Amino acid sequence: MEENEILQRTIFYVQQTLKDSERGHDWFHILRVYRQADLISLSEPGDKQVIRLAALLHDIADSKFHMGDENLGSEKARAFLFSLELPLILIEKVSAIVKDISYSSNLEKENPKTEELKIVQDADRLDAIGAIGIARAFHYGGYKNREIYNPDLPPQTSMNKALYKTSNSPTLNHFYEKLLLLKDKMNTTTGKKMAQSRHEFLEIYLNQFYKEWNEFL
């Protein structure tokens, strides 16, 4: 099967699977990560087919929408790629990225990272910061009916995996518990450069948020 046909089948599968997903983790999120990963791969080493397939499949079953199951995503990715009769080594590389890409899976210990995982993870993290990252954070907070901000509930900046996965803190806390930390956790030189301006936008936004919040309180 030609690589382009593999990609088109994968795109169709992901679009169908995520058509009713939470909108911060929908097809448009996947498409942004796919394109950002492709862009990063132009100046970083790695197998481009692995990178593209992993970017498309990285959120096929995000654990936070599936009862915390951290294996389901890689299992679904593996089963789909098997259905395309792809080489086993390719399937294993892609499914390993899907399993290890999440922020929470790297909280207590850094998983070993292939060049391909570094690129796809950077692309995914880029979509969590900047203007779109802010929109996604508040959308998910609304989806979970969380407070926007509560000055009596400070962020927990030293969270272990279990605490992170069960936290129901206000959305603004998430900036300090994850989003502002991502710039220094980027893997690739290209990713680090791309993250800088988005990180600065987070800081500008927070300054404006506190200014407006405190204006009449």
Residue pairs with C-beta under 8 A, 6 or more apart in sequence:
1 84
1 85
1 86
3 49
6 49
6 53
6 84
6 86
7 52
7 53
7 56
9 84
10 53
10 56
10 57
10 80
10 84
11 56
13 80
14 27
14 30
14 56
14 57
14 60
15 27
17 60
17 76
18 25
18 26
18 27
18 30
18 59
18 60
19 27
21 27
21 65
22 65
22 139
22 140
22 143
23 139
24 135
24 136
24 137
24 139
24 140
24 143
25 59
25 62
25 65
25 140
29 59
29 127
29 136
30 55
30 56
30 58
30 59
32 127
32 132
33 55
33 58
33 59
33 120
33 123
33 124
33 126
33 127
34 52
34 55
34 56
34 123
36 122
36 123
36 126
36 127
36 194
37 51
37 52
37 54
37 55
37 119
37 120
37 122
37 123
38 48
38 51
38 52
38 55
39 190
40 119
40 122
40 123
40 188
40 190
40 191
40 194
41 48
41 51
41 119
43 189
43 190
44 115
44 118
44 119
44 188
44 189
44 190
45 115
46 114
46 115
46 116
46 118
46 119
47 93
47 115
47 116
49 90
50 90
50 93
50 94
50 97
50 116
51 116
51 119
51 120
53 81
53 90
53 94
54 93
54 94
54 97
54 98
54 101
54 116
54 117
54 120
55 120
55 123
55 124
57 73
57 76
57 77
57 80
57 81
57 94
57 98
58 73
58 97
58 98
58 101
58 120
58 124
59 73
60 73
60 76
60 77
60 80
60 98
61 69
61 72
61 73
61 75
61 76
62 73
62 102
63 69
63 70
63 72
63 73
63 102
63 104
63 165
64 165
66 72
66 73
68 165
70 99
70 102
70 105
71 99
73 98
73 99
74 95
74 96
74 98
74 99
75 95
77 94
77 95
77 98
78 91
78 92
78 94
78 95
81 90
81 91
81 94
81 95
82 91
93 114
93 116
96 114
96 117
97 114
97 116
97 117
97 120
97 121
99 105
100 106
100 111
100 113
100 117
101 117
101 120
101 121
101 124
103 125
103 164
103 178
103 182
104 161
104 164
104 165
105 111
105 161
107 159
107 160
107 161
107 164
108 160
108 161
111 117
113 121
113 187
117 187
118 187
118 188
118 191
119 187
119 188
119 191
121 187
122 186
122 187
122 188
122 190
122 191
122 194
122 195
123 191
125 182
125 185
125 186
125 191
125 195
126 191
126 194
126 195
126 198
127 133
127 136
128 136
128 137
128 178
128 179
128 182
129 179
129 182
129 183
129 195
129 198
129 199
129 201
129 202
130 197
130 198
130 199
130 201
130 202
131 198
131 201
133 179
133 198
133 202
134 201
134 202
134 205
137 171
137 174
137 175
137 179
138 148
138 171
140 171
141 147
141 148
141 170
141 171
141 174
144 168
146 168
146 169
146 170
146 171
147 153
147 170
147 171
148 170
148 171
148 172
149 170
149 171
149 172
149 209
149 213
150 170
153 169
153 170
153 173
154 173
155 169
155 173
155 175
155 176
155 177
156 163
156 167
156 169
156 173
156 177
157 176
157 177
159 167
159 177
164 177
164 178
167 173
167 177
169 177
172 206
172 209
175 202
175 206
179 202
180 199
180 202
180 203
182 195
182 199
183 192
183 195
183 196
183 198
183 199
186 192
186 195
